[in-house]
Amino acid sequence: MRREDADDFGKLTLRLTVGILLLFHAYGFLRGDPGIPNAVAAWGLPGFFADAGFLLELIGAALVILGLYTRIGALSIVAFMLIGIIMYHVAEVSGLRGSGNHLFLLGKNPAGTHPDKYFLETQAFYLFGGLAVAMLGSGRYSVHRRK
């Protein structure tokens, strides 16, 4: 396989992985997962911010999957994850409101299993996966390149 083909296939693989997995997260919102609405309410924000966050997530994932305005879609994923980490997980930092879990450190799982597990591995994957897609672009295997 030529290097250019491998690079473009790698970009496609990363785009599809980040985008499709994030669609499952968005599907949870549609099915009534209260995570985002509860975080928005806890910050005293109007409920439409939850819907706006959902749209940011959904549209960003769709653009990344299609390879259409990929960098914009990826940056919307990055923005969604940064806002989500701040709104939902900052409350877990010891000394702030919340349970005393750690935001960026290892800690004991509240369920008592998997001690010293990094709690935000999924959020870190979406954040840095989105950042990687934003830096790399869509590659050849995309709707944008087919025009």
Backbone as a chain_set.jsonl record, in Angstrom:
{"seq": "MRREDADDFGKLTLRLTVGILLLFHAYGFLRGDPGIPNAVAAWGLPGFFADAGFLLELIGAALVILGLYTRIGALSIVAFMLIGIIMYHVAEVSGLRGSGNHLFLLGKNPAGTHPDKYFLETQAFYLFGGLAVAMLGSGRYSVHRRK", "coords": {"N": [[0.843, -1.176, 0.0], [0.565, 2.158, -0.865], [2.125, 5.018, 0.686], [0.597, 7.391, 0.727], [-1.987, 6.369, 0.339], [-2.236, 4.83, 2.664], [-2.112, 6.852, 4.62], [-4.46, 8.305, 4.024], [-6.361, 6.286, 4.42], [-5.961, 5.822, 7.124], [-6.821, 8.302, 8.164], [-9.52, 8.141, 7.452], [-10.295, 5.914, 8.997], [-9.897, 6.918, 11.609], [-11.694, 9.103, 11.561], [-14.188, 7.776, 11.181], [-14.268, 6.133, 13.449], [-14.247, 7.971, 15.67], [-16.503, 9.547, 14.981], [-18.702, 7.707, 14.64], [-18.807, 6.391, 17.137], [-19.386, 8.588, 18.727], [-21.91, 9.168, 17.815], [-23.394, 7.15, 19.042], [-23.333, 8.101, 21.631], [-24.831, 10.433, 21.307], [-27.239, 9.258, 20.615], [-27.999, 8.203, 23.035], [-28.807, 10.493, 24.38], [-31.121, 11.099, 22.935], [-32.656, 8.942, 23.709], [-33.301, 9.583, 26.258], [-31.304, 9.818, 28.22], [-30.281, 11.347, 31.126], [-27.951, 12.791, 31.567], [-26.689, 15.124, 30.202], [-28.877, 17.061, 30.261], [-29.212, 17.183, 33.097], [-26.725, 18.178, 33.928], [-26.757, 20.695, 32.7], [-28.957, 21.836, 34.016], [-27.962, 21.795, 36.636], [-26.087, 23.802, 36.533], [-27.687, 25.953, 36.347], [-28.634, 26.824, 33.912], [-30.715, 27.578, 31.041], [-32.924, 25.053, 29.673], [-32.687, 24.724, 26.897], [-30.018, 24.779, 26.304], [-29.084, 22.223, 26.641], [-30.223, 20.96, 24.437], [-28.922, 22.392, 22.432], [-26.302, 21.57, 22.89], [-26.563, 18.854, 22.276], [-27.138, 19.063, 19.516], [-24.736, 20.186, 18.614], [-23.012, 18.087, 19.124], [-24.188, 16.005, 17.554], [-24.279, 17.058, 14.884], [-21.576, 17.671, 14.525], [-20.448, 15.075, 14.696], [-21.69, 13.86, 12.466], [-20.678, 15.414, 10.317], [-17.963, 14.811, 10.522], [-17.956, 12.03, 10.061], [-18.892, 11.939, 7.408], [-16.936, 13.401, 6.154], [-17.213, 15.976, 5.354], [-16.784, 19.342, 5.52], [-14.973, 18.763, 7.53], [-13.03, 19.638, 9.424], [-14.388, 21.684, 10.766], [-16.539, 20.235, 11.836], [-15.078, 18.489, 13.501], [-13.922, 20.32, 15.274], [-16.235, 21.209, 16.499], [-16.876, 18.941, 17.934], [-14.706, 18.873, 19.679], [-15.225, 21.269, 21.074], [-17.716, 20.609, 22.229], [-16.923, 18.494, 23.92], [-15.084, 19.776, 25.632], [-16.765, 21.646, 26.905], [-18.56, 19.85, 28.065], [-16.852, 18.415, 29.816], [-16.101, 20.464, 31.54], [-18.639, 21.318, 32.521], [-19.823, 18.979, 33.552], [-17.882, 17.372, 34.821], [-16.115, 18.944, 36.302], [-17.384, 19.395, 38.639], [-16.75, 17.174, 40.069], [-14.289, 17.485, 41.165], [-12.255, 17.478, 43.989], [-13.063, 19.543, 46.715], [-14.63, 21.264, 45.276], [-18.13, 21.542, 44.414], [-19.594, 18.37, 44.572], [-18.539, 14.909, 44.314], [-15.918, 14.462, 45.083], [-14.237, 13.034, 43.453], [-11.514, 12.847, 41.083], [-10.569, 15.132, 38.545], [-8.494, 15.141, 36.527], [-6.814, 13.227, 37.421], [-5.688, 10.025, 38.685], [-7.796, 7.811, 40.54], [-9.797, 6.311, 43.155], [-12.346, 4.226, 42.124], [-15.747, 5.009, 42.551], [-17.512, 2.84, 42.696], [-16.015, 0.894, 43.756], [-14.509, -0.822, 42.269], [-11.818, -1.503, 39.998], [-9.465, 0.097, 40.981], [-7.451, 3.062, 40.901], [-8.011, 3.914, 38.311], [-8.242, 5.854, 35.374], [-10.702, 8.217, 35.198], [-11.832, 9.733, 33.129], [-11.437, 8.619, 30.596], [-12.982, 8.058, 28.299], [-14.029, 10.579, 27.635], [-11.619, 11.891, 27.169], [-10.767, 10.466, 24.928], [-12.692, 11.251, 22.948], [-12.263, 14.025, 22.958], [-9.468, 14.357, 22.282], [-9.353, 12.742, 20.04], [-11.124, 14.113, 18.345], [-9.653, 16.476, 18.155], [-7.381, 15.524, 16.817], [-8.532, 14.775, 14.349], [-9.353, 17.303, 13.499], [-6.864, 18.488, 13.082], [-5.707, 16.815, 11.13], [-7.512, 16.67, 9.004], [-9.832, 15.629, 6.389], [-8.905, 13.801, 4.463], [-8.556, 11.738, 1.497], [-10.706, 9.97, 1.21], [-13.605, 10.926, 1.372], [-16.707, 12.783, 1.441], [-16.342, 15.403, 0.767], [-14.059, 15.381, -0.878], [-15.038, 14.113, -3.079], [-16.508, 15.776, -4.631]], "CA": [[0.0, 0.0, 0.0], [1.333, 3.404, -0.93], [2.061, 5.836, 1.907], [-0.547, 8.318, 0.63], [-3.199, 5.584, 0.567], [-2.259, 4.466, 4.082], [-2.452, 8.067, 5.362], [-5.875, 8.6, 3.811], [-7.145, 5.239, 5.08], [-5.85, 6.102, 8.555], [-7.72, 9.422, 8.449], [-10.884, 7.618, 7.366], [-10.51, 5.065, 10.164], [-10.037, 7.8, 12.771], [-12.954, 9.847, 11.422], [-15.323, 6.876, 11.4], [-14.263, 5.684, 14.84], [-14.689, 9.073, 16.533], [-17.847, 9.973, 14.611], [-19.722, 6.687, 14.896], [-18.942, 6.207, 18.578], [-20.055, 9.758, 19.282], [-23.332, 9.04, 17.495], [-24.002, 6.342, 20.106], [-23.512, 9.014, 22.764], [-25.967, 11.295, 20.954], [-28.43, 8.419, 20.662], [-28.375, 8.128, 24.44], [-29.565, 11.723, 24.686], [-32.455, 10.939, 22.343], [-33.361, 7.914, 24.477], [-33.654, 10.106, 27.571], [-30.206, 9.854, 29.183], [-30.389, 12.653, 31.765], [-26.638, 13.364, 31.874], [-26.522, 16.495, 29.724], [-29.875, 17.954, 30.857], [-28.949, 17.369, 34.52], [-25.572, 19.061, 34.067], [-27.213, 22.037, 32.332], [-29.803, 22.313, 35.114], [-27.124, 22.025, 37.821], [-25.409, 25.083, 36.349], [-28.697, 27.0, 36.326], [-28.819, 27.302, 32.538], [-31.977, 27.152, 30.436], [-32.919, 23.715, 29.102], [-32.331, 24.655, 25.478], [-28.576, 24.558, 26.177], [-28.904, 20.774, 26.464], [-30.53, 20.68, 23.029], [-27.835, 22.964, 21.625], [-25.166, 20.659, 23.042], [-26.88, 17.658, 21.496], [-26.969, 19.379, 18.097], [-23.295, 20.355, 18.388], [-22.468, 16.728, 19.107], [-24.75, 15.252, 16.428], [-23.831, 17.64, 13.61], [-20.127, 17.469, 14.454], [-20.184, 13.666, 14.379], [-22.116, 13.596, 11.086], [-19.716, 16.041, 9.408], [-16.712, 14.048, 10.589], [-18.177, 10.747, 9.379], [-19.005, 12.172, 5.966], [-15.762, 14.077, 5.607], [-17.723, 17.222, 4.778], [-16.428, 20.361, 6.52], [-14.463, 17.885, 8.58], [-12.354, 20.375, 10.506], [-15.427, 22.379, 11.532], [-17.211, 19.192, 12.608], [-14.172, 18.013, 14.549], [-13.803, 21.377, 16.284], [-17.467, 21.224, 17.288], [-16.735, 17.828, 18.88], [-13.772, 19.345, 20.706], [-15.946, 22.25, 21.897], [-18.707, 19.866, 23.003], [-16.261, 17.745, 24.983], [-14.547, 20.716, 26.621], [-17.897, 22.154, 27.677], [-19.055, 18.734, 28.871], [-15.907, 18.14, 30.905], [-16.223, 21.554, 32.516], [-19.963, 21.347, 33.148], [-20.217, 17.746, 34.224], [-16.833, 16.722, 35.597], [-15.458, 19.848, 37.242], [-18.09, 19.218, 39.908], [-16.2, 16.014, 40.765], [-12.983, 17.808, 41.728], [-12.292, 17.647, 45.438], [-13.092, 20.945, 47.139], [-15.745, 21.895, 44.585], [-19.337, 20.756, 44.645], [-19.495, 17.056, 43.951], [-18.229, 13.708, 45.082], [-14.525, 14.365, 45.476], [-13.407, 12.33, 42.479], [-10.522, 13.728, 40.487], [-10.822, 15.457, 37.146], [-7.418, 14.724, 35.632], [-5.919, 12.339, 38.139], [-6.18, 8.688, 38.986], [-8.482, 7.777, 41.816], [-10.548, 5.095, 43.453], [-13.663, 4.191, 41.51], [-16.781, 5.003, 43.59], [-18.149, 1.521, 42.77], [-15.103, 0.005, 44.469], [-13.779, -1.689, 41.341], [-10.796, -0.86, 39.166], [-8.8, 1.229, 41.627], [-6.443, 3.79, 40.129], [-8.452, 4.004, 36.919], [-8.478, 7.223, 34.922], [-12.142, 8.273, 35.048], [-12.3, 10.446, 31.941], [-10.793, 8.073, 29.399], [-13.884, 8.211, 27.156], [-14.05, 11.996, 27.284], [-10.308, 12.198, 26.586], [-10.747, 9.903, 23.581], [-13.448, 12.116, 22.045], [-11.608, 15.328, 22.899], [-8.219, 14.309, 21.524], [-9.678, 12.193, 18.719], [-11.648, 15.247, 17.579], [-8.532, 17.383, 17.884], [-6.559, 14.895, 15.775], [-9.256, 14.901, 13.081], [-9.281, 18.719, 13.113], [-5.516, 18.78, 12.579], [-5.389, 15.999, 9.96], [-8.448, 16.882, 7.904], [-10.647, 14.481, 5.99], [-8.243, 12.847, 3.583], [-9.144, 11.51, 0.174], [-11.94, 9.18, 1.299], [-14.601, 11.784, 2.02], [-17.679, 13.408, 0.558], [-15.745, 16.665, 0.305], [-13.115, 15.095, -1.964], [-15.753, 13.519, -4.208], [-17.223, 16.82, -5.376]], "C": [[0.891, 1.242, 0.0], [1.124, 4.214, 0.343], [0.863, 6.774, 1.873], [-1.857, 7.593, 0.884], [-3.34, 5.221, 2.042], [-2.645, 5.674, 4.936], [-3.943, 8.377, 5.238], [-6.776, 7.55, 4.462], [-7.101, 5.419, 6.593], [-6.756, 7.25, 8.976], [-9.175, 8.968, 8.428], [-11.216, 6.778, 8.596], [-10.718, 5.907, 11.419], [-11.357, 8.56, 12.724], [-14.158, 8.969, 11.748], [-15.403, 6.418, 12.854], [-14.797, 6.769, 15.771], [-16.151, 9.413, 16.24], [-18.92, 8.967, 14.96], [-19.903, 6.464, 16.396], [-19.633, 7.402, 19.236], [-21.542, 9.761, 18.941], [-24.063, 8.173, 18.522], [-24.259, 7.198, 21.344], [-24.709, 9.923, 22.513], [-27.275, 10.508, 21.013], [-28.928, 8.264, 22.103], [-29.186, 9.335, 24.871], [-30.986, 11.603, 24.149], [-33.305, 9.93, 23.125], [-33.661, 8.351, 25.905], [-32.558, 10.061, 28.614], [-30.173, 11.248, 29.81], [-29.059, 13.363, 32.011], [-26.489, 14.815, 31.474], [-27.592, 17.417, 30.314], [-29.645, 18.201, 32.347], [-27.769, 18.301, 34.751], [-25.949, 20.503, 33.746], [-28.056, 22.633, 33.461], [-28.983, 22.629, 36.357], [-26.376, 23.352, 37.736], [-26.398, 26.239, 36.263], [-28.943, 27.591, 34.948], [-30.166, 26.839, 32.004], [-31.838, 25.796, 29.729], [-32.504, 23.639, 27.651], [-30.826, 24.503, 25.272], [-28.274, 23.065, 26.029], [-29.165, 20.387, 25.015], [-29.435, 21.212, 22.111], [-26.591, 22.086, 21.706], [-25.356, 19.384, 22.246], [-26.662, 17.911, 20.007], [-25.498, 19.559, 17.733], [-22.634, 18.989, 18.249], [-22.905, 15.971, 17.849], [-24.23, 15.767, 15.083], [-22.325, 17.467, 13.451], [-19.779, 16.043, 14.068], [-20.548, 13.353, 12.932], [-21.135, 14.191, 10.082], [-18.397, 15.274, 9.377], [-16.858, 12.718, 9.859], [-18.182, 10.934, 7.866], [-17.733, 12.745, 5.352], [-16.161, 15.358, 4.898], [-17.548, 18.307, 5.839], [-15.884, 19.672, 7.779], [-13.837, 18.648, 9.731], [-13.357, 21.12, 11.378], [-16.178, 21.378, 12.41], [-16.352, 18.699, 13.756], [-14.009, 19.065, 15.647], [-15.083, 21.504, 17.103], [-17.469, 20.074, 18.294], [-15.814, 18.234, 20.021], [-14.473, 20.327, 21.642], [-16.962, 21.543, 22.788], [-18.051, 19.144, 24.177], [-15.67, 18.665, 26.033], [-15.656, 21.261, 27.515], [-18.44, 21.059, 28.593], [-18.146, 18.412, 30.044], [-16.018, 19.22, 31.971], [-17.554, 21.471, 33.256], [-20.249, 20.113, 34.004], [-19.152, 17.226, 35.182], [-16.069, 17.644, 36.527], [-16.102, 19.701, 38.614], [-17.532, 18.048, 40.71], [-14.856, 16.306, 41.426], [-13.135, 18.059, 43.224], [-12.222, 19.128, 45.797], [-14.166, 21.736, 46.422], [-16.982, 21.061, 44.871], [-19.187, 19.406, 43.949], [-18.955, 16.004, 44.876], [-16.789, 13.616, 45.547], [-13.682, 13.51, 44.555], [-12.467, 13.333, 41.83], [-10.783, 13.921, 39.005], [-9.743, 14.889, 36.226], [-6.451, 13.736, 36.277], [-6.53, 10.96, 38.273], [-6.889, 8.727, 40.326], [-9.214, 6.478, 41.999], [-11.94, 5.222, 42.861], [-14.719, 4.147, 42.617], [-17.475, 3.651, 43.746], [-17.255, 0.512, 43.474], [-14.328, -0.935, 43.564], [-12.771, -0.855, 40.568], [-10.15, 0.33, 39.862], [-7.728, 1.816, 40.715], [-6.751, 3.8, 38.649], [-8.635, 5.476, 36.572], [-9.95, 7.336, 34.538], [-12.608, 8.874, 33.726], [-11.683, 9.911, 30.657], [-11.677, 8.224, 28.166], [-13.916, 9.661, 26.696], [-12.725, 12.416, 26.646], [-10.203, 11.659, 25.166], [-11.471, 10.817, 22.598], [-12.766, 13.473, 21.878], [-10.373, 15.28, 22.004], [-8.383, 13.644, 20.163], [-10.224, 13.287, 17.815], [-10.556, 16.232, 17.217], [-7.631, 16.826, 16.781], [-7.23, 15.01, 14.409], [-9.2, 16.347, 12.591], [-7.914, 19.066, 12.533], [-5.211, 18.039, 11.278], [-6.274, 16.28, 8.755], [-9.086, 15.57, 7.476], [-9.894, 13.426, 5.202], [-9.025, 12.663, 2.293], [-10.492, 10.815, 0.216], [-12.995, 9.96, 2.058], [-15.553, 12.332, 0.996], [-17.084, 14.681, -0.048], [-14.814, 16.449, -0.89], [-13.798, 14.555, -3.211], [-16.48, 14.545, -5.069], [-16.596, 17.081, -6.72]], "O": [[1.843, 1.346, 0.774], [0.084, 4.113, 0.995], [0.18, 6.938, 2.884], [-2.742, 8.119, 1.559], [-4.433, 5.297, 2.604], [-3.424, 5.536, 5.879], [-4.605, 8.676, 6.232], [-7.834, 7.885, 4.996], [-8.103, 5.192, 7.272], [-7.393, 7.183, 10.027], [-9.968, 9.363, 9.284], [-12.295, 6.915, 9.172], [-11.624, 5.631, 12.206], [-12.059, 8.651, 13.73], [-15.042, 9.374, 12.502], [-16.493, 6.329, 13.42], [-15.697, 6.515, 16.571], [-16.949, 9.551, 17.166], [-19.95, 9.336, 15.523], [-21.033, 6.358, 16.874], [-20.382, 7.234, 20.198], [-22.349, 10.299, 19.7], [-25.224, 8.433, 18.836], [-25.275, 7.038, 22.021], [-25.513, 10.154, 23.417], [-28.305, 11.045, 21.421], [-30.132, 8.203, 22.35], [-30.14, 9.211, 25.638], [-31.944, 11.965, 24.831], [-34.528, 10.058, 23.189], [-34.216, 7.576, 26.684], [-32.842, 10.249, 29.797], [-30.047, 12.238, 29.088], [-29.044, 14.439, 32.609], [-26.193, 15.66, 32.319], [-27.242, 18.478, 30.831], [-29.859, 19.317, 32.821], [-27.801, 19.126, 35.664], [-25.518, 21.428, 34.434], [-27.887, 23.799, 33.817], [-29.259, 23.604, 37.056], [-26.066, 23.956, 38.763], [-25.987, 27.391, 36.121], [-29.406, 28.725, 34.827], [-30.702, 25.828, 32.455], [-30.76, 25.446, 29.249], [-32.017, 22.6, 27.205], [-30.392, 24.136, 24.18], [-27.31, 22.691, 25.361], [-28.429, 19.591, 24.433], [-29.066, 20.564, 21.132], [-25.906, 21.881, 20.704], [-24.421, 18.89, 21.616], [-26.074, 17.082, 19.312], [-25.064, 19.131, 16.663], [-21.803, 18.771, 17.367], [-22.079, 15.368, 17.164], [-23.792, 14.981, 14.244], [-21.85, 17.151, 12.36], [-18.919, 15.818, 13.216], [-19.801, 12.659, 12.242], [-20.795, 13.538, 9.096], [-17.791, 15.113, 8.318], [-15.962, 12.325, 9.112], [-17.548, 10.172, 7.137], [-17.49, 12.584, 4.156], [-15.506, 15.772, 3.942], [-18.101, 18.201, 6.934], [-16.283, 19.964, 8.906], [-14.09, 18.334, 10.894], [-13.194, 21.182, 12.597], [-16.424, 21.64, 13.587], [-16.847, 18.511, 14.868], [-13.962, 18.722, 16.828], [-15.029, 21.867, 18.278], [-18.008, 20.218, 19.391], [-16.104, 17.97, 21.188], [-14.334, 20.233, 22.862], [-17.057, 21.846, 23.978], [-18.563, 19.178, 25.297], [-15.748, 18.36, 27.223], [-15.504, 21.329, 28.735], [-18.742, 21.313, 29.759], [-18.625, 18.162, 31.15], [-16.026, 18.924, 33.166], [-17.588, 21.547, 34.484], [-20.858, 20.219, 35.069], [-19.481, 16.694, 36.242], [-15.429, 17.166, 37.463], [-15.436, 19.866, 39.636], [-17.805, 17.935, 41.905], [-14.337, 15.472, 42.168], [-14.041, 18.771, 43.657], [-11.414, 19.872, 45.242], [-14.58, 22.786, 46.913], [-16.897, 20.002, 45.493], [-18.687, 19.345, 42.826], [-18.919, 16.192, 46.092], [-16.474, 12.742, 46.354], [-12.509, 13.278, 44.848], [-12.618, 14.54, 42.016], [-11.169, 12.988, 38.302], [-10.062, 14.221, 35.243], [-5.388, 13.451, 35.725], [-7.715, 10.751, 38.014], [-6.604, 9.59, 41.157], [-9.248, 5.639, 41.1], [-12.628, 6.219, 43.079], [-14.607, 3.333, 43.534], [-17.98, 3.346, 44.826], [-17.686, -0.605, 43.76], [-13.562, -1.766, 44.053], [-12.883, 0.37, 40.507], [-10.271, 1.459, 39.387], [-7.176, 1.122, 39.861], [-5.845, 3.705, 37.821], [-9.127, 6.254, 37.389], [-10.406, 6.624, 33.643], [-13.695, 8.539, 33.256], [-11.435, 10.677, 29.726], [-11.162, 8.494, 27.08], [-13.84, 9.938, 25.499], [-12.708, 13.201, 25.698], [-9.623, 12.307, 24.295], [-10.937, 11.129, 21.534], [-12.704, 14.005, 20.77], [-10.248, 16.075, 21.072], [-7.636, 13.946, 19.232], [-9.835, 13.383, 16.651], [-10.53, 16.763, 16.107], [-7.173, 17.571, 15.914], [-6.566, 15.31, 13.417], [-9.019, 16.589, 11.398], [-7.821, 19.854, 11.592], [-4.526, 18.58, 10.411], [-5.834, 16.144, 7.614], [-8.903, 14.534, 8.116], [-10.239, 12.246, 5.283], [-10.018, 13.345, 2.04], [-11.334, 11.045, -0.651], [-13.253, 9.699, 3.233], [-15.246, 12.347, -0.196], [-17.297, 14.988, -1.221], [-14.795, 17.263, -1.813], [-13.201, 14.541, -4.287], [-17.009, 14.204, -6.127], [-17.077, 17.93, -7.47]]}, "num_chains": 1, "name": "protein.A"}
